[in-house]
Amino acid sequence: MAKKSKIVKSQKLLKKREAYLKSGKRKENRVSTRGVNRCKITGRSRGYMRFFGLSRLTFRELASKGELPGVVKSSK
């Protein structure tokens, strides 16, 4: 069973949320540089390499095929 204080707190937050939604005021995104880097080919956001604009998986595939100029395998 939940503590009484947690129940009261959740009810209070719900009332605040309802009032906020009814008012129609929305806060702007305060950070203007909140963009997400994504791979140009697959759209993957994780493992992004800025210099190439690709995810690590796509980079590895293209590098092994020899389609990226200037990229050489480190092992022979």
LUMFIMAR-942552 format. One record per residue: x, y, z of N, C-alpha, C in turn; residue in three letters. Coordinates in steps of 0.02 Angstrom, whole numbers, padded with zeros to 5 digits, always signed. Last residue first. Layout:
% residues N
XYZXYZXYZALA/...
//
This chain:
% residues 76
+02298-00288-02089+02304-00312-02159+02272-00378-02169LYS/+02222-00152-02001+02253-00218-02003+02254-00243-02075SER/+02161-00033-02036+02221-00030-01995+02258-00097-01994SER/+02103+00016-02197+02101-00031-02141+02166-00027-02101LYS/+02074+00187-02234+02112+00126-02246+02106+00081-02186VAL/+01999+00318-02317+01992+00273-02260+02026+00207-02277VAL/+02000+00394-02431+02046+00412-02378+02043+00367-02317GLY/+01829+00377-02473+01896+00398-02493+01938+00417-02432PRO/+01733+00237-02455+01748+00301-02422+01819+00321-02440LEU/+01723+00115-02514+01684+00169-02544+01695+00236-02510GLU/+01773-00007-02474+01818+00040-02506+01783+00099-02537GLY/+01705-00096-02399+01695-00101-02472+01742-00055-02510LYS/+01740-00050-02274+01764-00117-02294+01755-00128-02369SER/+01674+00073-02273+01747+00072-02270+01774+00004-02293ALA/+01540+00034-02272+01566+00071-02329+01643+00070-02331LEU/+01534-00033-02146+01515-00067-02209+01547-00033-02269GLU/+01573+00068-02058+01612+00007-02063+01598-00030-02128ARG/+01471+00163-02075+01541+00180-02088+01582+00118-02099PHE/+01363+00092-02027+01365+00111-02098+01436+00128-02119THR/+01402+00084-01892+01388+00024-01931+01393+00037-02006LEU/+01416+00214-01848+01475+00171-01848+01464+00108-01891ARG/+01331+00328-01958+01335+00289-01897+01395+00242-01903SER/+01397+00480-02032+01370+00412-02036+01372+00380-01967LEU/+01470+00593-02052+01398+00600-02053+01362+00533-02056GLY/+01607+00603-02042+01579+00570-02101+01503+00578-02106PHE/+01622+00676-01925+01664+00691-01983+01635+00662-02047PHE/+01535+00617-01830+01523+00683-01858+01560+00696-01924ARG/+01462+00468-01814+01529+00496-01825+01520+00562-01863MET/+01357+00392-01694+01363+00439-01750+01434+00467-01754TYR/+01301+00304-01604+01362+00285-01638+01375+00329-01698GLY/+01126+00333-01634+01181+00312-01590+01242+00292-01632ARG/+01036+00358-01734+01060+00415-01695+01120+00396-01651SER/+01008+00312-01904+01025+00291-01835+01056+00350-01798ARG/+00983+00333-02035+00944+00372-01987+00958+00355-01915GLY/+01053+00276-02141+01006+00235-02103+00961+00274-02055THR/+01118+00389-02203+01093+00332-02242+01038+00295-02203ILE/+01158+00484-02113+01126+00507-02175+01094+00450-02214LYS/+01124+00471-01940+01159+00444-01998+01121+00464-02062CYS/+01099+00619-01844+01077+00554-01869+01116+00536-01931ARG/+01098+00719-01701+01136+00698-01759+01113+00628-01780ASN/+00973+00826-01650+00999+00758-01644+01035+00740-01708VAL/+00976+00986-01568+00967+00944-01626+00997+00875-01614GLY/+00968+01095-01480+00950+01028-01457+00935+00983-01517ARG/+01001+01229-01474+01046+01183-01507+01031+01111-01488THR/+00918+01305-01396+00907+01308-01469+00950+01257-01506SER/+00834+01275-01255+00898+01261-01286+00888+01258-01361VAL/+00703+01295-01220+00752+01346-01201+00820+01336-01234ARG/+00560+01284-01302+00621+01245-01292+00677+01295-01279ASN/+00434+01370-01210+00475+01360-01269+00532+01313-01252GLU/+00292+01308-01126+00358+01337-01123+00395+01322-01188LYS/+00126+01353-01159+00178+01303-01166+00245+01338-01162ARG/-00035+01380-01103+00033+01407-01106+00082+01348-01111LYS/-00159+01328-01080-00137+01334-01149-00067+01363-01157GLY/-00227+01300-00964-00206+01369-00975-00183+01380-01047SER/-00244+01162-00963-00302+01205-00977-00281+01276-00994LYS/-00116+01118-00928-00143+01101-00993-00203+01144-01012LEU/-00109+01169-00797-00059+01189-00848-00086+01176-00918TYR/-00210+01101-00734-00214+01173-00738-00167+01199-00792ALA/-00159+00970-00745-00223+00988-00777-00229+01063-00786GLU/-00044+00983-00665-00038+00966-00735-00102+00985-00774ARG/-00098+01009-00539-00055+01058-00570-00051+01047-00645LYS/-00166+00888-00518-00204+00951-00521-00163+01005-00556LYS/-00056+00801-00515-00107+00793-00566-00149+00856-00575LEU/+00009+00845-00400+00042+00852-00464-00008+00845-00522LEU/-00086+00808-00304-00067+00878-00311-00035+00890-00379LYS/-00084+00670-00317-00146+00707-00331-00132+00781-00344GLN/+00047+00644-00275+00028+00629-00344-00036+00665-00364SER/+00039+00686-00141+00085+00719-00186+00065+00706-00259LYS/-00052+00596-00089-00069+00667-00089-00025+00704-00139VAL/+00022+00479-00104-00043+00486-00137-00062+00559-00142ILE/+00131+00504-00023+00141+00495-00095+00076+00502-00133LYS/+00071+00511+00102+00105+00570+00076+00116+00565+00001SER/+00025+00382+00123-00024+00435+00113+00008+00497+00083LYS/+00109+00254+00030+00106+00300+00086+00055+00355+00071LYS/+00025+00111-00039+00065+00173-00044+00056+00216+00018ALA/+00042-00059+00000+00000+00000+00000+00044+00062+00000MET/
//
